[in-house]
Amino acid sequence: MRIALFEPEIPGNVGAVLRLCACFGAAVELIEPLGFDWDDRRVRRAAMDYIDHVSFTRHAGFNAFRQTIGSSRLVLFTTKSSQSSYDFEYGADDVLLFGKESAGVPAAVAEACQARVCIPMRPEVRSMNLATATALALGEALRQTGSLPG
């Protein structure tokens, strides 16, 4: 199971996702351009010393990233889907893709995904924090596939 972040903009979110994935044993794919300098101390502050326990790769763009996923299914988390992430059947090799905080992903990226799901939430709110959404999604996907650590 891998987490892919498309052009993330907030270093604290990336740090939190790196820490989350260190705890769960999931790899992280960072699709550039990033909205901050990689050496931003806020990434390390949020990830703490967990950054040394997570596998992550930076990709020059979406096309470069796609060349690395092989036959893995790309599952996009988007507010533009009506398919509940809790009713979706995950596979152990899935790559869970999250868009940038301000705009999600462009239509061409969404169309390249094999599945699109949403995390159910109240209709009067717009979206969840990226790190929070990633935690909910990864936890459910690992639970379904029997891959939770411990």
C-alpha positions in Angstrom: 0.0 0.0 0.0 1.3 3.4 -1.0 0.2 7.0 -0.4 0.7 9.5 -3.2 0.4 13.2 -2.7 -0.1 15.3 -5.8 1.6 18.7 -5.6 1.2 19.1 -1.8 1.3 22.7 -0.6 1.6 22.6 3.1 4.8 21.2 4.7 3.1 20.4 8.0 0.7 18.1 6.1 3.5 16.3 4.3 5.3 15.8 7.6 2.2 14.4 9.3 1.6 12.0 6.4 5.3 10.9 6.5 4.9 10.2 10.2 1.5 8.4 9.7 3.1 6.2 7.0 6.1 5.4 9.2 3.7 4.1 11.8 1.7 2.0 9.4 4.5 0.9 7.1 3.3 2.5 3.9 5.5 4.2 1.4 4.9 7.8 0.3 5.1 9.2 -3.2 5.5 13.0 -3.5 4.5 14.3 -6.9 6.2 17.6 -7.6 6.1 20.5 -7.8 5.8 20.9 -4.1 4.3 24.2 -2.7 7.3 24.7 -0.4 11.1 24.1 -0.3 11.8 20.5 0.5 14.3 21.5 3.2 11.5 23.4 5.0 12.0 22.7 8.7 8.2 22.4 9.1 8.3 19.1 7.3 10.9 17.7 9.7 9.1 19.2 12.7 5.8 17.5 11.8 7.5 14.2 10.8 9.8 14.4 13.8 12.3 11.5 13.9 9.8 9.3 12.1 11.1 10.5 8.8 13.9 8.1 9.2 11.4 5.2 9.3 9.4 5.8 6.2 10.2 5.1 2.5 9.4 8.1 0.3 10.1 9.1 -3.2 9.9 12.5 -5.0 8.7 12.5 -8.6 9.3 15.3 -11.1 5.6 15.2 -12.1 2.6 13.1 -12.5 3.9 11.3 -15.7 7.1 10.4 -14.0 5.2 9.1 -11.0 2.8 7.0 -13.2 5.8 5.2 -14.8 6.7 3.8 -11.3 3.5 2.3 -10.3 3.4 -0.7 -12.7 0.1 -2.6 -12.5 -0.9 -1.1 -9.1 -4.4 0.5 -9.1 -4.5 4.2 -8.6 -7.4 5.2 -6.2 -8.2 8.9 -6.1 -9.7 10.4 -3.0 -11.9 13.3 -4.1 -14.9 15.3 -3.0 -16.1 14.9 -6.6 -17.0 11.2 -6.1 -20.1 9.7 -4.8 -18.5 6.3 -4.1 -17.9 6.0 -0.3 -14.3 5.1 0.6 -15.8 2.7 3.2 -17.8 0.8 0.6 -14.9 0.5 -1.7 -12.9 -2.8 -1.9 -9.1 -2.1 -1.6 -6.3 -4.2 -2.8 -2.9 -4.6 -1.1 -1.1 -3.0 -4.0 -3.3 0.0 -4.3 -1.8 3.5 -4.5 -4.1 6.0 -2.7 -3.8 9.4 -4.4 -4.6 12.7 -2.7 -4.7 16.1 -4.5 -3.2 19.3 -3.4 -4.9 21.1 -0.6 -6.2 24.1 -2.6 -7.4 22.4 -5.8 -7.3 18.7 -5.7 -6.1 17.2 -9.0 -6.7 18.4 -12.6 -9.2 16.5 -14.7 -6.5 14.6 -16.7 -5.1 13.2 -13.5 -8.5 12.2 -12.2 -9.2 10.4 -15.6 -5.9 8.5 -15.2 -7.1 6.9 -12.0 -8.8 3.5 -12.0 -11.1 4.4 -9.1 -12.4 7.6 -7.4 -13.8 7.5 -3.9 -14.8 10.1 -1.2 -14.7 10.1 2.5 -18.3 10.7 3.6 -18.8 13.9 5.5 -21.5 16.5 6.3 -22.6 18.4 3.2 -22.2 21.9 4.7 -18.4 21.5 4.9 -16.0 21.6 2.0 -13.2 19.1 2.7 -11.0 17.5 5.4 -7.4 18.3 6.2 -5.0 16.3 3.9 -3.3 14.5 6.7 -6.6 13.6 8.4 -8.1 12.3 5.2 -5.0 10.3 4.5 -5.1 8.7 8.0 -8.8 7.7 7.6 -8.2 6.3 4.1 -5.0 4.4 4.9 -6.5 2.9 8.1 -9.5 1.6 6.3 -7.5 0.3 3.3 -5.1 -1.6 5.6 -7.9 -2.9 7.8 -9.7 -4.3 4.7 -6.6 -6.0 3.3 -5.5 -7.4 6.7 -2.3 -5.3 6.6 -2.6 -3.4 9.8 0.7 -3.6 11.7 0.9 -5.4 15.0 
